[in-house]
Amino acid sequence: MAAALTSVCPSRPDPATGQTYVRALATPEQVLELFNWGPSAADQLTAVHRERARLRLPRAPRQPLTLITDNGNII
């Protein structure tokens, strides 16, 4: 999936576990590095960039991982 991020609302608990997870902004490449999804990751990354281009979104420049606070602020 790919989309333009236009706003960030406060975190809500996961309905399945009740746990509220930490959120972060990262490039698609950083996500693959963090989660080690294996061989299927290449196809996922290709799909992300195809949709990014279709939506006319710029390629995200690599930057330090950015945390998002519970109130939606970026730190």
C-alpha positions as a printed Julia matrix, in Angstrom:
75×3 Matrix{Float64}:
  0.0     0.0    0.0
  1.11    3.56  -0.63
 -0.57    6.84   0.22
  0.17   10.46   0.96
  0.3    11.06   4.72
 -1.83   14.16   5.32
 -2.42   13.96   9.08
 -1.54   11.86  12.1
 -4.17   11.11  14.72
 -3.46    9.85  18.24
 -2.57    6.16  18.55
 -5.32    3.74  19.45
 -4.99    0.3   20.98
 -4.83   -2.65  18.59
 -8.32   -4.23  18.68
 -6.83   -7.75  18.72
 -4.33   -7.27  21.54
 -5.28   -4.06  23.34
 -1.67   -2.92  23.0
 -0.88    0.58  21.74
  2.2     0.45  19.54
  4.9     3.06  19.01
  4.64    4.67  15.56
  7.47    5.92  13.42
  7.98    7.5   10.02
 10.43    5.6    7.85
 11.15    5.14   4.17
 10.01    1.88   2.58
 13.65    0.79   2.42
 14.11    1.45   6.15
 11.01   -0.58   6.94
 12.43   -3.56   5.06
 15.71   -3.22   6.96
 13.92   -3.03  10.32
 11.57   -5.98   9.8
 13.73   -8.38   7.74
 10.81   -9.66   5.63
 12.98  -11.88   3.47
 12.72  -12.51  -0.28
  9.13  -11.25  -0.63
 10.31   -7.8    0.41
 11.74   -7.06  -3.05
  8.31   -7.48  -4.67
  6.72   -5.35  -1.95
  9.27   -2.57  -2.45
  8.69   -2.65  -6.23
  4.94   -2.36  -5.63
  5.42    0.57  -3.24
  7.48    2.51  -5.77
  5.07    1.69  -8.62
  2.15    3.08  -6.59
  4.2     6.05  -5.38
  4.84    6.97  -9.01
  1.19    6.4   -9.95
  0.08    8.73  -7.14
  2.77   11.23  -8.2
  4.39   11.18  -4.78
  8.1    12.01  -4.49
 10.51    9.31  -3.42
 11.09    9.65   0.32
 14.65   10.74   1.1
 16.46    8.61   3.65
 16.51   10.3    7.05
 16.77    9.23  10.67
 13.81    7.21  11.95
 11.22    9.69  13.26
  8.97    8.81  16.2
  5.38   10.02  16.42
  4.02   10.83  19.89
  0.65    9.67  21.2
 -0.85   13.09  20.46
  0.29   12.87  16.83
  3.32   15.15  17.09
  6.48   14.22  15.24
  9.63   14.18  17.37
